[in-house]
C-alpha cells in the first residue's frame, strides 16, 4: 500500500518495505520516480512506527555518495527535480534491468557473517582464519552475495559459485570486482571521517547496452553497518549508526518474540528519537554538513 500515491497521481510500479516506485517519462524516456518513505524495517517486518525524516536523510546521503563514486561506476540518478510533495525524499532514476543479487561486501566479521563463521570458519564459502572474534577486521574485504527474497522472508546468503551458476561467470566476476572496488573507496572515505564501514550491500542494474549501473540506495545506515572508529573494540557490542539500535530494542527489551507470528510492537518515542539521531549523526559525520529538512 502506497503512502504517496494520492499525492502524486502516478502509476505505482512497486511498493517495497521502505521505497515506492512510480512510472514516469523524462523527455519521452521511461523512467522511475523513487520515493523513500519514513518506514523502518527489522527482522523482515515493516514496523508500524515511522522515523521522522528518515527517507529524506537516506535519499540525500545516497546522492552524496553517488557523487563520491561517479568516477568508479555510473549511477541511476537522472534528476532531483521531483514533485514538491516528495521533494528531498525522491529522485528520478533510470529504468534498468535489475540484477537480482544483493552484492554484499564485508571488511569486518559480524552479523550473519559471524554466525556462519562460528559454524564453518567460512562466510558465503570464503574460508577465513581461525580465532577471529565478532567485530574483527578481516584480512581483506570479501564479496558475500545474497539472493533477494520476497517481502517478509530472509535474503539467502550464497557463495560466488551460485551467482556464477545463475548469471554466468562474466557477470558474476563484474559484480564481485565492482562491489569490492566501491567498498574500498567508501571505506577509505568513511575512515577519514572516523567511521568504520563494516559491511554494506549494493544493487546493480543493466542498461540496454549491458553497462552495469549502481542503483537503489547506496551506503546509507539502512544498507550499511557503520561503527564509530574511536569506539571499535572487537568481541564487544559495537555502537553503530544504523538500525541495529532498533533491532536490539526489539530483541532484548520489547518482550517481542521474533520467532512468533505476532507483528513487532510499536517503537516508544525514546527509541524513535534515538534512532533518528543516529541517522542524522551518520549524515553529518560522513558529509560534513547538517541535514536540512525540506
C-alpha positions in Angstrom: 0.0 0.0 0.0 1.5 3.3 -1.0 1.9 6.3 1.2 2.4 8.9 -1.5 0.2 7.7 -4.4 -2.7 10.0 -3.5 -0.3 13.0 -3.7 1.4 12.1 -6.9 -1.3 10.7 -9.2 1.3 8.5 -11.0 1.2 4.8 -11.9 2.6 2.8 -8.9 5.2 0.2 -10.2 6.1 -1.2 -6.8 5.7 -0.5 -3.1 8.5 -2.1 -1.1 9.4 -2.1 2.6 10.8 1.4 2.6 10.5 2.7 -1.0 7.8 3.3 -3.6 8.5 3.3 -7.3 6.3 5.2 -9.8 6.4 5.1 -13.6 7.1 8.5 -15.3 8.6 9.7 -18.5 11.5 12.1 -18.7 11.9 13.7 -22.2 9.9 10.8 -23.6 12.2 8.2 -21.9 10.5 5.8 -19.5 11.9 6.4 -16.0 11.1 5.8 -12.4 10.3 8.2 -9.5 11.8 6.5 -6.5 10.4 7.8 -3.2 11.9 6.9 0.2 9.3 6.7 3.0 10.0 7.1 6.7 9.3 3.4 7.2 11.8 1.3 9.1 12.1 -2.5 8.8 13.7 -5.0 11.1 13.7 -8.8 11.2 11.8 -8.9 7.8 8.9 -6.8 9.2 8.0 -3.2 8.4 7.4 -1.6 11.7 4.2 0.4 12.4 6.2 3.3 13.7 7.8 5.9 11.4 11.2 7.5 11.9 10.7 11.2 11.0 12.8 12.5 8.1 14.4 9.0 7.6 13.5 8.8 3.9 14.9 12.3 3.2 18.1 11.7 5.2 18.8 8.4 3.3 18.0 10.0 -0.1 20.3 12.9 0.4 23.0 10.7 1.8 22.7 8.4 -1.2 23.0 11.4 -3.6 26.2 12.5 -1.7 27.7 9.0 -2.1 26.8 8.8 -5.8 28.9 11.9 -6.2 31.8 10.4 -4.4 31.7 7.3 -6.6 30.9 8.7 -10.0 34.4 8.1 -11.4 34.2 4.4 -10.5 30.7 3.5 -11.6 27.7 5.0 -13.4 24.6 5.5 -11.2 20.9 5.5 -11.9 20.1 9.1 -11.0 18.5 11.1 -13.8 17.4 14.2 -11.9 16.4 15.5 -8.4 13.7 17.7 -10.0 10.8 15.9 -8.4 7.2 16.8 -7.4 7.0 19.2 -4.4 5.0 16.6 -2.4 8.1 14.3 -2.3 10.9 17.0 -2.6 14.0 15.9 -0.7 13.0 12.3 -0.4 12.7 11.3 -4.1 14.8 11.0 -7.2 14.1 10.4 -10.8 16.1 7.3 -11.9 16.7 5.2 -14.9 14.6 2.2 -15.7 17.1 -0.6 -15.6 17.1 -4.4 -15.9 17.9 -5.1 -12.3 20.4 -7.9 -11.5 18.7 -10.0 -8.8 21.7 -10.2 -6.5 22.4 -8.4 -3.2 26.0 -7.6 -3.7 27.5 -7.6 -0.1 31.0 -6.5 0.8 32.4 -7.2 4.2 35.5 -5.7 5.7 34.7 -6.9 9.2 33.3 -10.0 10.7 29.9 -9.5 12.3 26.1 -10.1 11.9 25.2 -13.2 9.7 28.8 -13.5 8.7 29.8 -14.0 12.3 27.1 -16.6 12.8 28.3 -18.6 9.8 31.9 -18.3 10.8 31.3 -19.8 14.2 29.9 -22.9 12.5 32.2 -23.4 9.5 35.1 -20.8 9.6 33.7 -19.5 6.3 31.4 -16.8 5.1 29.5 -17.5 1.9 32.1 -20.1 1.0 35.1 -17.8 1.6 37.5 -19.5 4.1 38.7 -17.3 7.0 41.4 -17.8 9.6 40.8 -19.4 12.9 40.5 -17.3 16.0 38.5 -14.3 14.7 36.1 -12.5 17.0 32.8 -10.7 16.4 33.8 -7.3 15.1 37.3 -8.3 13.9 38.7 -6.7 10.7 39.1 -9.3 8.0 42.5 -10.0 6.3 40.9 -8.4 3.2 37.4 -7.4 2.2 35.3 -10.2 0.9 32.3 -10.5 -1.5 29.4 -12.3 0.1 26.4 -12.2 -2.1 22.8 -12.9 -1.3 19.7 -13.8 -3.3 16.9 -11.4 -2.7 13.9 -13.0 -1.0 10.2 -12.0 -1.3 9.0 -9.4 1.3 8.7 -11.0 4.7 11.4 -13.6 4.1 15.2 -13.6 4.7 17.5 -12.9 1.8 19.6 -16.1 1.3 23.4 -15.8 1.6 25.1 -17.8 -1.1 28.6 -18.4 -2.4 30.2 -16.9 -5.5 29.7 -20.1 -7.5 26.0 -19.9 -7.0 25.9 -16.4 -8.5 28.1 -17.6 -11.4 25.8 -20.5 -12.0 22.7 -18.3 -12.1 24.1 -15.3 -14.0 27.3 -16.6 -15.7 30.9 -16.2 -14.8 31.4 -12.9 -16.7 28.6 -11.0 -14.9 29.4 -12.6 -11.5 33.0 -11.5 -11.7 32.0 -8.0 -12.8 29.6 -7.8 -9.8 32.3 -9.1 -7.4 35.1 -6.8 -8.6 32.9 -3.7 -8.8 31.4 -4.3 -5.4 34.9 -4.6 -3.8 36.2 -1.6 -5.6 33.3 0.6 -4.4 33.6 -0.8 -0.9 37.3 0.1 -0.8 36.7 3.7 -1.9 33.8 4.1 0.5 35.6 2.6 3.4 38.5 4.9 2.8 36.2 7.9 2.7 34.4 6.8 5.9 37.7 6.2 7.7 38.8 9.7 7.0 35.7 10.8 9.0 36.2 8.5 11.9 33.7 5.9 10.8 34.3 2.2 10.1 32.3 0.8 7.2 32.0 -2.8 8.5 29.8 -4.1 5.6 27.4 -2.8 3.0 25.3 -4.0 0.2 24.8 -2.7 -3.4 22.3 -3.3 -6.1 23.1 -3.0 -9.8 21.0 -2.8 -12.9 21.9 -3.0 -16.6 21.3 -0.6 -19.4 20.3 -1.9 -22.8 23.9 -1.9 -23.9 24.9 -4.1 -20.9 26.5 -1.3 -18.8 26.3 -2.1 -15.1 24.8 0.8 -13.1 24.8 1.4 -9.4 21.1 1.6 -8.3 18.7 1.7 -5.4 20.1 3.4 -2.3 23.8 3.4 -1.5 26.0 3.4 1.6 23.2 4.5 4.0 22.5 3.3 7.6 19.8 1.0 6.1 22.2 -0.7 3.7 25.4 -0.5 5.6 26.9 -1.1 9.0 28.7 2.0 10.3 30.7 2.0 13.5 32.4 4.8 15.4 36.2 4.1 14.8 37.0 5.6 18.1 34.9 3.0 20.0 35.8 -0.1 17.9 36.6 -3.0 20.2 36.3 -6.4 18.7 34.5 -9.0 20.8 32.1 -6.4 22.3 28.8 -5.0 21.3 29.7 -2.1 18.9 27.7 1.1 18.9 26.5 1.8 15.4 25.0 4.5 13.2 22.4 2.2 11.7 19.2 0.5 12.6 20.9 -2.1 14.8 19.6 0.0 17.7 16.0 -0.8 16.7 16.9 -4.5 16.3 18.5 -4.6 19.7 15.5 -2.9 21.3 13.1 -5.4 19.7 15.2 -8.4 20.5 16.3 -7.5 24.0 13.9 -5.0 25.6 10.5 -5.1 23.9 9.4 -8.6 25.0 8.6 -9.5 21.4 9.3 -13.0 20.2 10.8 -12.6 16.7 10.1 -16.3 16.1 6.4 -15.8 16.5 3.8 -14.8 14.0 3.0 -11.7 16.1 4.0 -8.4 14.4 6.6 -6.3 16.2 5.3 -3.7 18.7 5.3 0.0 18.1 8.5 1.8 19.0 8.4 4.1 22.0 9.2 7.8 21.5 12.6 7.5 23.0 13.7 4.7 20.6 12.3 6.7 17.7 14.3 9.8 18.7 17.4 7.9 19.4 17.2 6.1 16.0 16.6 9.4 14.2 19.6 10.9 16.0 21.8 8.0 14.8 20.8 8.6 11.1 21.4 12.3 11.5 24.8 11.7 13.1 25.8 9.4 10.2 24.8 12.0 7.7 26.7 14.8 9.5 29.8 12.7 10.1 30.0 11.5 6.5 29.0 14.5 4.5 30.4 17.2 6.9 27.1 19.0 6.7 24.0 19.2 8.8 20.8 17.7 7.3 18.2 20.2 6.4 14.6 19.0 6.3 12.5 20.4 3.5 
